[in-house]
Amino acid sequence: MDAERTYTVEEADASLPELRVMLERVRTNRQVILRAAERIRGQVAADGGGTEGTDYWEATASLKADIEALAGRDILLRDPETGLVDFPGRRDGRRIFLCWRLGEDHVSHWHDLESGFAGRKPL
């Protein structure tokens, strides 16, 4: 974990235009997968499973690629539904997370490594 990238607020803010698009796509693909899972459950009960449409497989591949892209940049996806992410950062010489979610204009909160969203504080 020592090699983990850390972000300044400015670096995190600079990544937001791309993240907004990616996280909207993550949310949409997650919903496609959840709806497909419901259809599959119904088909298993009726006929042993059936086959699922390409929407499921495309959503799965896209979701996997987006999650891997976030992980490759050390950005932690905390809640795919709300688009909540944490950027590893530093504050007063200690490791913290810069906290942002879809709908916020810029990165304006942080929290300790242990406290999570409930411990969010303004920068």
C-alpha positions as CSV (number, residue, x, y, z in Angstrom):
1,M,0.0,0.0,0.0
2,D,3.0,2.3,0.3
3,A,3.2,2.6,-3.5
4,E,-0.4,3.9,-3.6
5,R,-0.8,7.1,-5.5
6,T,-2.0,10.1,-3.6
7,Y,-4.0,13.0,-5.1
8,T,-4.0,16.7,-4.4
9,V,-7.4,18.4,-4.4
10,E,-6.4,19.9,-7.8
11,E,-5.5,16.6,-9.3
12,A,-8.7,15.0,-8.0
13,D,-10.8,17.9,-9.4
14,A,-9.0,17.6,-12.8
15,S,-10.2,14.0,-13.1
16,L,-13.9,14.8,-12.4
17,P,-15.1,15.4,-16.0
18,E,-13.9,11.9,-17.0
19,L,-15.2,10.4,-13.7
20,R,-18.7,11.9,-14.2
21,V,-19.0,10.1,-17.5
22,M,-17.5,6.8,-16.1
23,L,-19.6,6.8,-12.9
24,E,-22.8,7.4,-14.8
25,R,-21.9,4.5,-17.0
26,V,-21.1,2.3,-14.0
27,R,-24.5,3.2,-12.5
28,T,-26.4,2.4,-15.7
29,N,-24.5,-0.9,-16.3
30,R,-25.1,-1.9,-12.7
31,Q,-28.8,-1.4,-13.2
32,V,-28.8,-3.4,-16.5
33,I,-27.1,-6.3,-14.7
34,L,-29.5,-6.2,-11.7
35,R,-32.5,-6.2,-14.1
36,A,-31.0,-9.1,-16.0
37,A,-30.5,-11.0,-12.8
38,E,-34.2,-10.7,-12.0
39,R,-35.1,-12.0,-15.5
40,I,-32.7,-14.9,-15.1
41,R,-34.2,-15.8,-11.7
42,G,-37.6,-15.8,-13.3
43,Q,-36.4,-18.0,-16.2
44,V,-34.7,-20.5,-13.9
45,A,-38.0,-21.0,-12.1
46,A,-39.9,-21.4,-15.4
47,D,-37.5,-23.3,-17.7
48,G,-34.1,-23.9,-16.2
49,G,-32.5,-20.7,-17.1
50,G,-32.9,-19.8,-20.8
51,T,-30.4,-17.4,-22.4
52,E,-29.8,-13.8,-21.5
53,G,-29.6,-10.9,-24.0
54,T,-26.4,-9.2,-25.1
55,D,-27.3,-6.2,-22.9
56,Y,-26.2,-8.2,-19.9
57,W,-22.9,-9.2,-21.3
58,E,-22.1,-5.8,-22.7
59,A,-23.0,-4.2,-19.3
60,T,-20.8,-6.7,-17.5
61,A,-17.8,-6.1,-19.7
62,S,-18.2,-2.3,-19.5
63,L,-18.6,-2.3,-15.7
64,K,-15.6,-4.6,-15.3
65,A,-13.5,-2.2,-17.5
66,D,-14.6,0.9,-15.6
67,I,-13.9,-0.7,-12.2
68,E,-10.5,-1.8,-13.4
69,A,-9.7,1.7,-14.7
70,L,-10.6,3.2,-11.4
71,A,-8.5,0.7,-9.5
72,G,-5.6,1.3,-11.9
73,R,-5.7,4.9,-10.8
74,D,-6.1,4.1,-7.1
75,I,-9.5,5.6,-7.0
76,L,-11.8,3.7,-4.7
77,L,-15.4,3.2,-5.8
78,R,-17.4,3.2,-2.5
79,D,-21.0,3.3,-3.8
80,P,-21.7,2.7,-7.5
81,E,-25.3,3.9,-7.2
82,T,-24.5,7.3,-5.8
83,G,-21.1,7.6,-7.6
84,L,-19.2,7.9,-4.4
85,V,-15.4,7.7,-4.7
86,D,-12.4,8.2,-2.5
87,F,-9.0,9.5,-3.7
88,P,-6.1,8.7,-1.5
89,G,-4.5,11.9,-0.3
90,R,-2.6,13.6,2.5
91,R,-3.5,16.2,5.0
92,D,-1.2,17.6,7.7
93,G,1.3,14.9,6.9
94,R,-1.1,11.9,7.3
95,R,-2.9,9.7,4.9
96,I,-6.6,10.6,4.3
97,F,-9.2,10.1,1.6
98,L,-10.5,13.0,-0.5
99,C,-14.2,12.2,-0.9
100,W,-16.4,13.1,-3.8
101,R,-19.7,11.9,-5.4
102,L,-21.7,12.5,-8.5
103,G,-23.7,15.7,-8.3
104,E,-21.0,17.6,-6.4
105,D,-19.2,20.4,-8.3
106,H,-15.7,19.6,-7.0
107,V,-13.8,17.7,-4.4
108,S,-14.6,19.6,-1.2
109,H,-14.6,16.9,1.5
110,W,-12.2,14.5,3.2
111,H,-12.2,11.9,5.8
112,D,-9.8,9.7,7.8
113,L,-9.0,6.3,6.5
114,E,-11.2,4.6,9.1
115,S,-14.2,7.0,9.3
116,G,-15.7,6.7,5.8
117,F,-18.5,8.8,4.5
118,A,-20.0,9.3,7.9
119,G,-16.8,11.1,8.9
120,R,-16.7,13.5,6.0
121,K,-15.4,17.0,6.8
122,P,-15.2,20.1,4.6
123,L,-11.7,20.8,3.2
